[in-house]
């Protein structure tokens, strides 16, 4: 199969292919998604196959507005959901709701009686969904377990020959996947942190909690990214939590004589002796830029097979930092540098 790169002017062609049950990667403000007709079980199954994704990992359903949600979702939590939609949609918030009986296949829901909905803040994709007239599933458009794609070229690198087309709309704006909020639990619960923070959600609907439990073997997660290893490049990522620990971390890797790379804010890189590093990547000047560039950095290093270790700057896990550290911890397998190692 030849994978075609489409422009944002070729929405009709993309919608036609989706209607035929084919897979088309699409842009959002967070990361690129892997699109298929959410009402077509065979098409949804092909998304799992293209990604190499476990079938018990549910898919997020992308819609062009709240009205499309209520065709498939039970209205049990409608009042709370509408408040959130009014405030944060279109945008990087995914809302889990109970699904109407037989409204969507278990291929989409991962076998659960809930489904996750999002309205992305990307006009190209909203037009695509409206043109199709049906919602589309949209997990990140990468090989399962690898860093999420923030450029069409990332998608092509992972999935060329496995999908029909990619709509190229340039780099994504947020760079981290959406916040996932479960409204089917007794207390609204964040299952995956993202750009919409716990504090922002609390301001709109009251008490919101975060779920930190470890998904067990045999348990079906309610949201993507809860159970399986994610975002991991070939090299071992090591998180450096304190800026003053970068120097001993570099010294430790030098003693091991292993090729390594460093990803950190520019002001941190400027303070370090990076001459022995195989490569460096500037995460910009702030947590905002670091979050936006996280996956791009991991993917750039993944293109260099010589790199064995990646020293990555950690941030405080509050606000947007919770989303950044969630992804970075998963990419590192929770490996953090301890100064005594040097």
Secondary structure as UniProt FT lines:
FT   STRAND          4..6
FT   TURN            8..9
FT   HELIX           11..19
FT   TURN            20..21
FT   STRAND          24..26
FT   STRAND          33..37
FT   TURN            38..39
FT   HELIX           41..51
FT   TURN            55..56
FT   STRAND          60..62
FT   HELIX           66..69
FT   TURN            70..72
FT   TURN            76..77
FT   HELIX           78..88
FT   STRAND          93..99
FT   TURN            101..102
FT   HELIX           106..109
FT   TURN            110..111
FT   STRAND          114..118
FT   HELIX           123..132
FT   STRAND          136..140
FT   TURN            144..145
FT   HELIX           152..159
FT   TURN            160..162
FT   STRAND          165..167
FT   STRAND          179..182
FT   STRAND          189..192
FT   HELIX           198..205
FT   STRAND          209..210
FT   TURN            217..218
FT   TURN            224..225
FT   STRAND          236..240
FT   TURN            243..244
FT   HELIX           245..256
FT   STRAND          260..264
FT   HELIX           266..269
FT   TURN            270..271
FT   TURN            275..276
FT   STRAND          279..282
FT   TURN            284..285
FT   HELIX           287..302
FT   TURN            305..306
FT   STRAND          309..313
FT   HELIX           320..332
FT   TURN            333..334
FT   HELIX           339..341
//
